[in-house]
Amino acid sequence: MKPVLVETIKLSKSFTIDCERNDVIDELDLKINSNEFLCILGYTGCGKSTLLRILAGFESPDEGDVLIAGTSHHSPTRDVIMIFQDYNQLFPWKTALGNVVYAIRTVHRDKSKREANETAMSLLSEVGLEDFCNYYATASRCRTGNRSRAKDIVDG
């Protein structure tokens, strides 16, 4: 039997979004043995990135524990690394809409602010982010997948 390399015990994490509790990880028990490969799949906002940040020690769970090679793990170490899926290419002081408008007006200097706003909202709607247009790129309610989709619009 292969030794357990990563283990979560009743791991839970939730966020409050617009005064509503969102449980993204609920009492997760997981064992990953040495030399195993694991793929985490799910819809936007289901907790994939949150789980990875908790496993890497960048975020704390609300409840439960993470064990790495049998030892409790709560903060980043040299033994556990995480390769981030973004390069922080969005301006954190701008909303999702503001970031897209900025990109549009940088490339199309002849567009008015109104035209750029209309185009940006259309693009955000195309990728399902119209409800997040006024969220700031670094806000916890602007999930990593949503930031990635907004960045993809900005990158063109």
QUIJONOR-V97986 format. One record per backbone hydrogen bond with DSSP energy under -1.0 kcal/mol. NH is the residue of the N-H (numbers start at 1). CO is the residue of the C=O. If there is no record, write none. Layout:
BEGIN
NH&CO, NH&CO
END
This chain:
BEGIN
5&32, 6&32, 7&67, 8&30, 9&65, 11&28, 12&63, 13&25, 15&22, 17&20, 20&17, 22&15, 24&13, 25&13, 28&11, 30&8, 32&6, 34&3, 36&33, 46&43, 51&47, 52&48, 53&49, 54&50, 55&51, 56&52, 58&53, 59&53, 62&12, 63&12, 65&9, 67&7, 68&71, 69&5, 71&68, 73&66, 94&91, 96&135, 97&133, 99&95, 100&96, 101&97, 102&98, 103&99, 104&100, 105&101, 106&102, 107&103, 108&104, 111&108, 116&112, 117&113, 118&114, 119&115, 120&116, 121&117, 122&118, 123&119, 124&120, 125&121, 126&122, 127&123, 128&125, 129&124, 132&129, 133&130, 135&132, 137&94, 139&136, 142&139, 143&141, 147&143, 148&144, 149&145, 150&146, 151&147, 152&148, 153&149, 154&150, 155&151
END
